[in-house]
Amino acid sequence: MFGCMSSLRSRLDAATSHLPAPLAVVDLDVLEANADDVVGRAGGTPVRLASKSVRVRALLDHVLARPGWAGVMAFSLAEALWLVEEGHDDVLLGYPVVDRTALASLAASPVARAAVTLMVDDVAQARRASDALAGTEGPAVRVCLDVDASWRPGVGPFRVHLGTRRSPLHEVADVVRVARAVDALPGLAVRGLMFYEAQVAGLPDSSPAVRFVKARSVAELDRRRPAVRAAVEAELGRPLDLVNSGGSGSLATSSADPTVTEVTSGSGLYVPGLFDGYRSFEPRPSAFFALDVVRRPAPGLATLFGGGYIASGPPGHAREPRLTAPAGLRLTGTEGAGEVQTPVRLPRGTHLEVGERVWLRHAKAGELMERFDVVHLVRGSAVERSVLTYRGEGRTFG
């Protein structure tokens, strides 16, 4: 899938031999190749960078400096305000916010008001923002409506919901109703729509059933998305300048709709373990973490220090870290990835010495960086530089 395991291990071992583990690395050559691949799959549609899947400010800046990338999708208003302070001037919130302190800070900053776009799917969320803006001066705060992009086949009690549980706004009339009410609130102006088709972007397409759901979902959304945009524009009496859609796993299909003005990607840069089953593009992992062998409790077993970096989502093996190099290692069924130690089973004929290094990948992307203050950026067999993660900069946003 991503080259020779022994070669990968040799490069990463050589680059980090002077560094203590646990440690995190990003292979810059692979990250840059992935960034270019994302832009290519977007087919000329600008790509917004999802910060939750990166959580390293130096890497956000590095990717955004490359052609085809424009703007950040933040996961917290407090994070968005910080990014604006650090020079970013186009930050779209990917999620609603009810943080009154952050809303007050937004209201007090003309620069932030011009740079940040809020996300809402309920008038109650927008009303909180409008209340925070009362009595302040500055440009109106722009708002994007999060439209449910799930596929809902069937009728009546036999209708099913295929996708994540995000926005309640699915039907055209519901979106128009909320757009009208939000746009009428003091200090706010509706500028766009977001459609995140998680059942297309966030699922590996390795089974016929998933491919069927994806194809039907794409077809349904290709019909509904233009209708929603046209209806909202007619209601507001002006064009929308933002229609965001998709994720790393749906770039090609999302960008093919001329209604869409931009797509979003983030996980496609690191390519975590949950991406291993995708067939629509070649997964090339760039983010890894290393643990050292500290025990040999029995023949065929080695114990690593640390490692319990379990991904969010439904509990199960899919959320466990992936043992990557040396090849063939397996977690034990009784302990899994542990809080302080992780025992692993070795393939027949494999032997690991105390002090040897094992390389793993997180099941998801940005969550890995919440475990480390520093990430080492590797090029070839050397660390090009070491940079702070969000956590290392003292910024944790949930």
Secondary structure, DSSP 8 states (H G I E B T S, - for coil): --S-HHHHHHHHHHHHTTS-SSEEEEEHHHHHHHHHHHHHHHTTS-EEEEGGGT--HHHHHHHHTSTTEEEEEES-HHHHHHHHHTT---EEESS----HHHHHHHHH-HHHHHHEEEEESSHHHHHHHHHHHTT--SS-EEEEEEE---B--S-GGG---BS-S--S--SHHHHHHHHHHHHTSTTEEEEEEEE--HHHHSS---SHHHHHHHHHHHHHHHHHHHHHHHHHHHHHTS--SEEEE--TTSHHHHHTSTT-SEEEESHHHH--GGGTT--SS-----EEEEEEEEE--STTEEEEE------SSSSSGGGS-EEEESTT-EE-TTT-S-SSEEEEE--TT----TT-EEEEE-SSSGGGGGG-SEEEEEETTEEEEEEE-TGGGT----
